Amino acid sequence: MAKNSISLVAVGDVLLDRGVAKQMQTHGCDWPFHNVAPALRGADIAFGNLECPLAARGQKVVKPFVFKADPKAAACLRGAGFDILSLANNHTLDCGRTGLVETMDALRGQHVQWCGAGENRMAAERATVVTVRGLRVAFVGFCDFLPEGVFLNDDKPSIALADEERVRSAVAAARKNADVVVASFHWGAEYQNRPIERQQTLARAAVAGGADLVLGHHPHVLQGAEWLTAHRRRALVIYSLGNFVFDAPARFVKATADTAIFRCTLDKSGVRSAEFLPVQIENARPRPARGDEAKAALQTLKKLCAELGARCEKGKVLP
C-alpha cells in the first residue's frame, strides 16, 4: 500500500435477529462472521450497515417486519472487525427511540463508532471522523425512508433522513474537517439490481457537497458502480452492497446469495483503487465465493457497472 494511504472495506446489510440470532445462540458469537472476519479485520477501517436495533428495554413498534437484537451482539461486531456502522436505515427505530439509545450505548461500550444517528437530528447528520495514520475519514449516513411506527422529532434521538439540500450541507460540513468523506445511504428499490433515479439524484447531491465515496444499501442485492466528478475530484458511487449477514425470506434466498465485500484504498486525493471481492451468503452467513460462482458474480458486476459507464475488470473498478 502506498505511503499515506489506508484500506477501507465496506459491506451491506447486517441483521443479527431472527434466524441469525438463533444460530448465534447455538454456535456462538462469531458464527455469522467466521468466514469473512479476516477480510474485515485486515482493513484499516471496516464499515457496514447495521439493520437492527441492539435493544433490551425498547419495545417493538407495530409494523410488518420488525427486528430486535441482543445488545451483547455489539461485542460480536467488534470481534468481527467492524470499526464504524451506519444506523441510518428503516429498522434502526424498530424499538423506538429507547431502542436507538440502547443501540448507541451498546456500540459505544464496544468502541464501535456509527454514523447517521444521534441524540437529535442535527447530531444524526453530523459526521463521524475516523483517523488512521493521520488520514481523517469522515462518515455521514442518511436514510431515504421514513421509519414506520415512529413519529420523528428533530429534538429527540433520531436518524438522519435523506434530503438533497441536507445531504449537500452535511457533506460540505464534513469536508471542512476531513481529508476524505464517505457518504452512506439507505435507498433504492428492494431486489432491483439497478439504481433508481432517486439514488442517482442523492448520489450527485453528496458528490456536489464534496463526498469522495458513496456507499449504498437496502436493495438486498448488488448494484453497479459509477464515477462522478465535482470540484475537480473524482468520486466513486457504489449503489448497493447487497446483503451480508442476513436470513432472507425463503423466496429471496437465491436472489440475494450473490454479494461482495467492497475494498478500496484511500488517500488525500480520495479513492485511489477499488475492487469487489465476491461473497456468497450460505445459511444466512457470508463466505468468500469460489470458482465458477465467483466468476459469475464478477461478470454480473462488470455488466452492472458498464451500464453506469464504469469499467469493472475481474472485480477491480477502474478510473
Backbone torsions as a table, in degrees:
resi	resn	phi	psi	omega
1	MET	NA	138.7	-177.6
2	ALA	-63.9	153.7	178.4
3	LYS	-61.2	143.5	179.1
4	ASN	65.6	24.0	174.8
5	SER	-122.4	159.3	179.2
6	ILE	-134.8	164.9	178.4
7	SER	-106.2	140.6	176.1
8	LEU	-127.1	133.2	168.8
9	VAL	-117.4	145.7	-178.6
10	ALA	-138.2	142.5	179.0
11	VAL	-133.0	169.8	-177.3
12	GLY	-86.5	-134.1	-169.2
13	ASP	-74.5	131.0	177.2
14	VAL	-117.5	114.5	179.0
15	LEU	-115.2	123.9	-177.7
16	LEU	-113.5	25.7	177.6
17	ASP	-116.8	-172.4	173.7
18	ARG	58.0	-131.7	-177.4
19	GLY	-65.3	-30.5	178.9
20	VAL	-65.1	-42.3	179.4
21	ALA	-60.9	-39.7	179.9
22	LYS	-64.7	-40.7	178.5
23	GLN	-65.6	-38.0	178.6
24	MET	-65.4	-37.5	178.3
25	GLN	-64.6	-33.3	-178.1
26	THR	-84.0	-44.1	-169.8
27	HIS	-108.4	-7.0	178.1
28	GLY	107.0	167.8	-171.5
29	CYS	-62.7	-32.4	-174.1
30	ASP	-88.8	0.5	-176.0
31	TRP	-53.4	-48.1	-175.1
32	PRO	-63.1	-31.3	-169.6
33	PHE	-109.5	5.5	-171.5
34	HIS	-52.9	-42.5	-173.6
35	ASN	-84.9	-11.9	-175.2
36	VAL	-122.3	-5.6	-178.2
37	ALA	-56.5	-37.7	179.0
38	PRO	-58.3	-38.1	179.1
39	ALA	-68.2	-37.7	179.3
40	LEU	-71.6	-46.9	-178.0
41	ARG	-69.1	-25.9	-177.1
42	GLY	-76.7	-10.3	-179.9
43	ALA	-93.0	155.3	175.5
44	ASP	-67.1	-36.9	177.1
45	ILE	-135.4	130.1	175.0
46	ALA	-117.4	128.8	-173.4
47	PHE	-125.5	144.5	174.1
48	GLY	-155.2	173.8	177.2
49	ASN	-106.2	116.1	179.5
50	LEU	-84.4	109.7	-170.0
51	GLU	-94.6	31.6	179.0
52	CYS	-164.7	148.6	172.0
53	PRO	-74.5	151.4	172.7
54	LEU	-104.7	93.9	-167.2
55	ALA	-139.3	145.2	174.1
56	ALA	-115.6	-45.3	-177.1
57	ARG	-84.8	-36.3	-176.5
58	GLY	-59.6	137.4	-179.4
59	GLN	-95.3	140.3	179.9
60	LYS	-61.9	136.3	174.7
61	VAL	-78.9	164.7	-178.9
62	VAL	-88.7	114.2	178.8
63	LYS	-164.3	163.1	-176.3
64	PRO	-60.1	-45.1	179.3
65	PHE	-121.1	118.3	-176.9
66	VAL	-137.6	134.5	-175.1
67	PHE	-118.3	154.4	177.3
68	LYS	-158.9	115.1	-179.1
69	ALA	-111.3	158.6	179.6
70	ASP	-68.1	131.2	176.9
71	PRO	-55.1	-25.5	178.5
72	LYS	-64.0	-18.0	179.9
73	ALA	-66.6	-15.4	176.0
74	ALA	-58.3	-35.1	178.4
75	ALA	-66.6	-32.1	177.4
76	CYS	-66.9	-39.6	178.8
77	LEU	-65.5	-43.0	177.4
78	ARG	-63.6	-44.1	-179.2
79	GLY	-64.6	-31.9	179.4
80	ALA	-71.6	-21.0	178.0
81	GLY	115.5	2.4	-179.6
82	PHE	-68.7	136.0	177.1
83	ASP	-104.4	-34.8	-177.7
84	ILE	-149.9	142.3	-177.1
85	LEU	-129.3	148.6	170.2
86	SER	-86.4	134.1	173.5
87	LEU	-109.3	4.0	-178.3
88	ALA	-86.3	82.3	176.9
89	ASN	-150.4	175.3	-172.9
90	ASN	-81.7	7.7	176.9
91	HIS	-120.2	-10.0	-178.6
92	THR	-58.2	-33.4	-178.5
93	LEU	-98.2	23.4	179.1
94	ASP	-63.1	-21.7	175.3
95	CYS	-115.5	31.0	176.8
96	GLY	68.3	-169.3	-179.8
97	ARG	-66.3	-33.7	177.6
98	THR	-58.9	-44.5	179.3
99	GLY	-65.4	-35.8	177.7
100	LEU	-65.0	-45.1	179.2
101	VAL	-62.4	-42.6	176.8
102	GLU	-59.4	-40.9	-179.7
103	THR	-62.2	-47.0	-179.9
104	MET	-63.9	-39.5	178.5
105	ASP	-64.6	-41.5	-179.2
106	ALA	-64.4	-42.9	179.0
107	LEU	-67.0	-42.5	179.0
108	ARG	-58.9	-40.6	-179.2
109	GLY	-63.7	-22.2	179.2
110	GLN	-106.3	8.8	179.0
111	HIS	60.7	34.1	172.0
112	VAL	-101.2	126.5	-178.9
113	GLN	-89.0	168.8	179.9
114	TRP	-147.8	165.4	172.7
115	CYS	-136.6	162.2	175.0
116	GLY	84.8	8.5	177.2
117	ALA	-152.2	153.9	180.0
118	GLY	-172.6	-175.5	-177.2
119	GLU	-69.0	-13.9	172.3
120	ASN	-157.5	177.7	-174.8
121	ARG	-65.8	-36.7	179.4
122	MET	-61.5	-43.4	178.6
123	ALA	-66.7	-35.8	179.8
124	ALA	-63.8	-32.5	-178.7
125	GLU	-85.1	-12.5	-177.4
126	ARG	-73.3	143.1	-178.2
127	ALA	-72.0	147.5	169.0
128	THR	-104.3	123.3	-175.8
129	VAL	-103.9	125.0	176.2
130	VAL	-109.8	122.2	-177.9
131	THR	-108.8	124.5	178.6
132	VAL	-129.3	121.7	-179.7
133	ARG	47.2	42.7	175.0
134	GLY	85.8	-11.3	178.4
135	LEU	-88.5	121.3	-177.9
136	ARG	-93.4	116.2	-179.9
137	VAL	-112.9	116.4	-178.7
138	ALA	-97.3	134.2	178.4
139	PHE	-115.7	130.1	169.2
140	VAL	-123.8	149.1	-178.2
141	GLY	-133.5	142.5	-179.7
142	PHE	-139.4	146.8	175.3
143	CYS	-114.0	134.5	-178.1
144	ASP	-96.3	16.6	-179.5
145	PHE	-131.9	137.1	172.8
146	LEU	-72.4	124.8	179.9
147	PRO	-62.4	135.2	177.9
148	GLU	-72.6	145.0	172.4
149	GLY	79.9	6.3	-178.6
150	VAL	-132.1	131.5	173.2
151	PHE	-88.8	117.8	-176.4
152	LEU	-77.3	145.7	178.6
153	ASN	-141.5	122.1	-175.3
154	ASP	-60.9	-21.3	-176.0
155	ASP	-98.3	4.2	-179.5
156	LYS	-121.4	167.2	-179.7
157	PRO	-48.9	131.3	-170.0
158	SER	-154.5	169.0	168.6
159	ILE	-104.0	165.8	178.2
160	ALA	-88.0	123.9	179.9
161	LEU	-96.7	141.5	-174.7
162	ALA	-76.1	128.2	175.1
163	ASP	-149.3	133.2	-172.7
164	GLU	-51.0	-48.6	-176.0
165	GLU	-69.6	-39.5	179.8
166	ARG	-69.3	-33.8	176.1
167	VAL	-63.9	-49.8	179.2
168	ARG	-57.1	-45.0	-177.4
169	SER	-65.3	-44.8	-178.8
170	ALA	-65.2	-41.0	179.4
171	VAL	-67.4	-41.8	179.6
172	ALA	-62.6	-39.2	177.8
173	ALA	-65.6	-40.5	178.5
174	ALA	-64.1	-37.3	-177.9
175	ARG	-59.4	-31.3	-176.5
176	LYS	-68.0	-23.9	-174.7
177	ASN	-121.2	22.8	-177.1
178	ALA	-148.0	160.9	175.2
179	ASP	-91.0	-30.7	-179.5
180	VAL	-136.0	139.9	178.1
181	VAL	-121.1	127.7	177.1
182	VAL	-113.1	125.5	178.0
183	ALA	-111.3	127.1	-179.0
184	SER	-109.0	138.6	-178.7
185	PHE	-133.7	135.6	168.6
186	HIS	-100.3	108.5	-166.4
187	TRP	-158.2	178.8	170.9
188	GLY	86.9	-175.5	-177.8
189	ALA	-105.8	132.0	-178.1
190	GLU	-61.4	138.3	175.0
191	TYR	63.8	20.8	176.0
192	GLN	-108.9	126.7	-175.5
193	ASN	-81.2	-1.8	-178.3
194	ARG	-124.6	140.4	-178.3
195	PRO	-67.4	147.0	174.3
196	ILE	-89.0	169.9	-175.9
197	GLU	-58.7	-37.4	-178.5
198	ARG	-61.2	-39.2	177.3
199	GLN	-61.3	-44.6	-178.6
200	GLN	-66.9	-35.6	177.4
201	THR	-63.8	-46.5	-179.7
202	LEU	-68.3	-36.7	177.7
203	ALA	-60.8	-42.8	-180.0
204	ARG	-68.0	-32.9	176.0
205	ALA	-65.8	-42.1	179.7
206	ALA	-64.7	-44.3	-179.0
207	VAL	-68.4	-36.3	176.2
208	ALA	-62.3	-32.6	178.0
209	GLY	-76.3	-17.1	177.6
210	GLY	121.8	14.2	178.9
211	ALA	-70.4	141.5	175.4
212	ASP	-96.5	-27.2	-176.7
213	LEU	-144.6	132.8	177.1
214	VAL	-119.1	127.5	-178.1
215	LEU	-119.5	123.2	-177.6
216	GLY	-111.0	154.8	176.1
217	HIS	-155.7	168.7	179.9
218	HIS	118.8	-39.0	-178.3
219	PRO	-64.0	-14.9	179.4
220	HIS	73.4	-4.1	176.0
221	VAL	-130.9	162.5	178.4
222	LEU	-72.1	144.1	169.4
223	GLN	-126.7	168.9	-173.6
224	GLY	-79.0	-177.1	-179.2
225	ALA	-115.7	155.8	179.4
226	GLU	-145.1	139.2	173.1
227	TRP	-94.3	133.2	175.2
228	LEU	-125.2	156.9	-179.9
229	THR	-128.1	134.3	174.5
230	ALA	-156.3	145.1	178.8
231	HIS	55.0	34.8	179.3
232	ARG	62.7	19.8	175.9
233	ARG	-121.4	140.9	175.8
234	ARG	-91.3	136.4	179.3
235	ALA	-122.5	145.2	179.4
236	LEU	-107.2	132.1	178.0
237	VAL	-113.3	122.6	172.5
238	ILE	-106.1	107.1	-168.5
239	TYR	-70.9	-32.5	173.3
240	SER	-155.9	131.1	178.2
241	LEU	-92.8	2.2	177.6
242	GLY	69.8	-164.8	174.9
243	ASN	-80.5	166.5	173.9
244	PHE	-135.6	-73.6	169.2
245	VAL	-106.8	109.6	-171.4
246	PHE	-165.4	130.5	172.8
247	ASP	-99.0	90.9	-177.5
248	ALA	-67.3	152.5	173.4
249	PRO	-53.6	147.5	-172.1
250	ALA	-50.1	-41.7	-175.6
251	ARG	-70.5	-12.2	-178.8
252	PHE	-113.2	3.3	-176.4
253	VAL	-58.8	-48.0	-178.2
254	LYS	-65.6	-43.0	-177.0
255	ALA	-65.2	-28.0	-175.9
256	THR	-102.8	3.5	-175.9
257	ALA	-69.3	-33.7	179.2
258	ASP	-79.5	119.3	177.4
259	THR	-145.6	-166.5	-176.1
260	ALA	-160.6	156.8	164.3
261	ILE	-98.3	127.4	176.0
262	PHE	-93.6	128.4	-179.7
263	ARG	-126.1	135.6	179.7
264	CYS	-145.2	162.9	174.2
265	THR	-109.5	131.7	-178.9
266	LEU	-117.9	143.4	168.5
267	ASP	-145.5	-170.6	-174.3
268	LYS	-64.3	-15.8	177.3
269	SER	-86.2	-8.4	-179.3
270	GLY	115.5	-132.9	-179.3
271	VAL	-85.9	114.6	-177.0
272	ARG	-88.3	-37.9	176.4
273	SER	-152.7	157.1	-176.4
274	ALA	-153.5	144.9	177.7
275	GLU	-157.1	156.1	173.3
276	PHE	-101.6	133.5	173.6
277	LEU	-107.1	111.0	-174.5
278	PRO	-62.2	138.8	-178.4
279	VAL	-135.1	146.6	173.4
280	GLN	-114.4	136.5	173.7
281	ILE	-94.9	120.4	-176.3
282	GLU	-130.1	120.6	-177.5
283	ASN	56.7	41.3	174.8
284	ALA	75.6	0.0	178.6
285	ARG	-125.6	147.4	-175.3
286	PRO	-82.8	151.4	172.6
287	ARG	-147.4	154.9	176.9
288	PRO	-58.4	136.8	178.1
289	ALA	-70.2	151.8	-176.5
290	ARG	-122.0	148.1	168.6
291	GLY	44.4	-122.3	-175.3
292	ASP	-63.4	-33.8	-179.8
293	GLU	-66.7	-35.3	176.8
294	ALA	-68.3	-43.9	178.7
295	LYS	-60.5	-43.0	-179.8
296	ALA	-64.0	-41.2	179.7
297	ALA	-63.9	-41.6	-179.4
298	LEU	-68.2	-33.9	176.6
299	GLN	-66.6	-39.3	177.5
300	THR	-64.0	-44.9	179.0
301	LEU	-63.2	-38.8	178.0
302	LYS	-58.7	-44.9	180.0
303	LYS	-65.7	-46.5	-178.0
304	LEU	-63.7	-38.5	178.4
305	CYS	-69.7	-40.9	-179.7
306	ALA	-59.7	-36.2	178.8
307	GLU	-63.0	-22.8	-180.0
308	LEU	-103.3	8.1	176.5
309	GLY	85.5	13.2	-179.2
310	ALA	-110.4	145.0	176.5
311	ARG	-92.2	130.6	177.1
312	CYS	-131.9	104.9	-177.2
313	GLU	-114.2	117.6	-178.6
314	LYS	52.2	37.0	177.2
315	GLY	92.4	-17.8	-178.7
316	LYS	-83.0	127.2	177.1
317	VAL	-90.4	111.5	-171.7
318	LEU	-94.4	146.3	-179.1
319	PRO	-73.0	NA	NA
